[in-house]
């Protein structure tokens, strides 16, 4: 049987988890995502405000579609535990959106303004890919497609937290995703993948799951690029 070695992140991703194995199999794409210029500049505090503002607006629209993905997960649930997981995932996303509203208020943008923004191509490509995976596949396919976002933000924030200073312009964003509440959401997502792998086919599904994870990770990098270049 082919081995899929894992790559751990202490306190977040256990080495023997499915997520660690997916991350290890897509190491090049994962580094391009988590080490993207947008992320590096945000950590340095040098990211242009207009880039961050564009990203935040699109991420608000992105999260609306991700909330729909968790609603789809609830519909596809075959056990009460899966219904609860979907409900908690949607609640976490709706809570996350409050951060976006809070940050965008400094530019005079409220929830209605954010909802009225046109979706960028990168936003449409990523969110519809996730929804399509969920519609065509099962709960495991859907949660694998969601995981680069859910867990990736937690990992990125842990790395960026090391460069925080009192006057860092993006301290609130970094602190939100590095905080225990969001880190708990990410750890729960990692555990859900492990449970679903056992319940829904085992290791023989790895090639297809890796392909899904790789594409979702590439689309994450494209989303950062959209923010950096202000593309529509």
C-alpha positions in Angstrom: 0.0 0.0 0.0 1.3 3.4 -0.9 2.4 5.5 2.1 1.4 9.1 2.5 3.7 10.7 5.1 2.3 13.5 7.1 3.7 16.9 7.9 2.7 18.1 11.4 2.1 21.6 12.8 2.6 21.4 16.6 -0.7 22.1 18.5 -2.7 22.2 15.3 -2.1 19.3 12.9 -1.0 15.9 14.2 1.5 14.1 12.0 -0.7 11.0 11.6 -3.8 12.9 10.6 -5.4 12.9 7.1 -4.8 16.6 6.8 -1.1 16.2 7.5 -0.9 13.6 4.8 -2.8 15.8 2.3 -0.6 18.8 3.2 2.6 16.7 2.7 1.4 15.3 -0.6 0.8 18.9 -1.8 3.8 20.5 -0.2 4.7 22.8 -3.2 1.1 24.1 -3.5 0.8 24.5 0.2 3.9 26.6 0.4 2.8 28.8 -2.5 -0.4 29.4 -0.5 0.8 29.9 3.0 4.0 31.7 1.9 2.3 33.9 -0.7 3.5 37.5 -1.1 0.2 38.7 0.2 0.8 36.7 3.4 4.4 37.8 3.7 3.6 41.4 3.3 0.8 41.2 5.8 3.1 39.7 8.3 5.7 42.5 7.6 3.0 45.1 7.9 3.9 46.4 4.4 0.8 45.2 2.6 -1.0 48.1 1.0 -4.2 49.0 2.7 -6.2 49.0 -0.6 -5.1 45.4 -1.2 -6.2 44.4 2.3 -9.5 46.2 1.8 -10.1 44.5 -1.5 -9.3 41.1 0.0 -11.6 41.7 3.0 -14.5 42.6 0.8 -14.1 39.5 -1.4 -13.5 37.3 1.6 -16.9 38.5 3.0 -18.6 37.2 -0.2 -16.4 34.1 0.0 -17.7 33.3 3.5 -21.3 33.6 2.4 -20.7 30.9 -0.1 -18.8 28.8 2.5 -21.7 29.1 4.8 -23.8 27.6 2.0 -21.2 24.8 1.8 -21.8 23.9 5.4 -25.5 24.0 4.8 -24.9 21.5 2.1 -22.9 19.4 4.5 -25.9 19.4 6.9 -28.1 18.2 4.0 -25.7 15.4 3.2 -25.3 14.4 6.8 -26.3 10.8 7.6 -25.7 11.0 11.3 -26.5 13.5 14.0 -22.8 14.0 14.7 -22.4 15.2 11.1 -25.4 17.6 11.5 -23.8 19.0 14.6 -20.4 19.4 12.8 -22.1 21.3 9.9 -24.0 23.5 12.3 -20.9 24.4 14.3 -19.0 25.1 11.0 -21.7 27.5 9.8 -21.8 29.2 13.2 -18.0 29.7 13.1 -18.2 31.3 9.6 -21.0 33.6 10.6 -19.0 34.6 13.6 -15.9 35.1 11.4 -17.9 37.5 9.2 -18.3 39.9 12.2 -14.5 40.5 12.0 -14.8 41.6 8.4 -17.6 44.0 9.2 -15.7 45.4 12.2 -12.5 46.0 10.1 -14.4 47.4 7.1 -16.3 50.0 9.2 -13.1 52.0 9.3 -13.6 52.6 5.6 -17.3 53.4 6.0 -18.4 50.0 4.7 -21.3 48.2 6.4 -22.8 44.7 5.8 -25.1 45.9 3.1 -22.2 47.5 1.2 -20.1 44.3 1.5 -23.0 42.1 0.2 -23.4 44.5 -2.8 -19.9 44.1 -4.0 -19.5 42.2 -7.3 -17.7 38.8 -6.9 -14.2 38.7 -8.3 -13.4 35.8 -10.7 -11.1 34.3 -8.0 -13.9 34.3 -5.5 -16.3 32.6 -7.9 -13.8 30.0 -9.0 -12.9 28.9 -5.5 -16.3 28.9 -3.9 -18.1 27.2 -6.7 -15.3 24.6 -6.9 -16.0 23.7 -3.2 -19.8 23.6 -3.7 -19.4 21.4 -6.8 -17.2 19.0 -4.9 -19.8 18.8 -2.2 -22.6 18.3 -4.7 -20.9 15.7 -6.7 -19.2 13.8 -3.9 -19.9 12.9 -0.3 -19.1 14.6 3.1 -15.4 13.6 2.9 -15.0 15.2 -0.5 -16.7 18.4 0.7 -14.7 18.7 4.0 -11.4 18.1 2.1 -12.3 20.9 -0.3 -13.1 23.2 2.7 -10.0 22.3 4.7 -7.2 24.4 3.1 -9.1 27.5 4.0 -10.3 26.4 7.5 -6.9 25.0 8.6 -4.7 27.1 6.4 -5.7 30.3 8.0 -5.0 28.9 11.4 -1.5 27.8 10.4 -0.8 31.2 8.6 -1.9 33.2 11.7 0.3 31.1 14.0 3.3 31.9 11.8 2.5 35.6 11.5 1.8 36.0 15.2 5.5 35.8 15.8 6.0 39.2 14.0 3.3 41.1 15.8 4.0 44.4 17.5 1.7 46.8 19.3 1.3 49.0 16.2 1.1 46.3 13.6 -1.5 47.4 11.0 -3.0 43.8 10.7 -2.8 42.8 14.3 -6.6 42.3 14.6 -6.8 40.0 11.6 -3.8 37.9 12.7 -4.9 37.8 16.3 -8.4 36.6 15.3 -7.1 33.6 13.4 -4.3 32.9 15.9 -6.7 33.0 18.8 -7.8 29.9 20.7 -11.4 30.1 19.4 -10.4 29.9 15.7 -7.6 27.5 16.4 -10.2 25.2 18.0 -12.3 25.4 14.9 -9.3 24.3 12.8 -8.4 21.4 15.1 -12.0 20.3 14.9 -11.8 20.3 11.1 -8.7 18.2 11.2 -10.4 15.6 13.5 -13.5 15.6 11.3 -11.4 14.6 8.3 -9.9 11.7 10.2 -13.3 10.4 11.3 -14.8 10.7 7.8 -11.9 8.9 6.2 -12.5 5.9 8.5 -16.3 6.0 7.8 -16.2 6.6 4.1 -13.8 4.4 2.3 -10.4 4.5 3.9 -6.9 5.0 2.4 -7.9 3.9 -1.1 -9.5 7.3 -1.6 -6.3 9.1 -1.1 -5.4 9.9 -4.8 -8.8 11.6 -5.4 -8.7 13.4 -2.1 -5.2 14.7 -2.8 -6.3 16.0 -6.2 -9.2 17.9 -4.5 -6.9 19.3 -1.8 -4.3 20.3 -4.3 -6.8 22.2 -6.5 -8.4 23.9 -3.5 -5.0 25.0 -2.2 -4.1 26.4 -5.7 -7.4 28.4 -5.6 -6.5 29.7 -2.2 -3.2 31.1 -3.6 -5.2 32.6 -6.5 -7.4 34.3 -3.9 -4.4 36.0 -2.3 -3.1 37.0 -5.7 -6.5 38.6 -6.4 -6.1 40.7 -3.3 -2.5 41.7 -4.1 -3.3 42.8 -7.7 -6.8 44.2 -7.0 -8.2 42.1 -9.7 -11.9 41.8 -10.4 
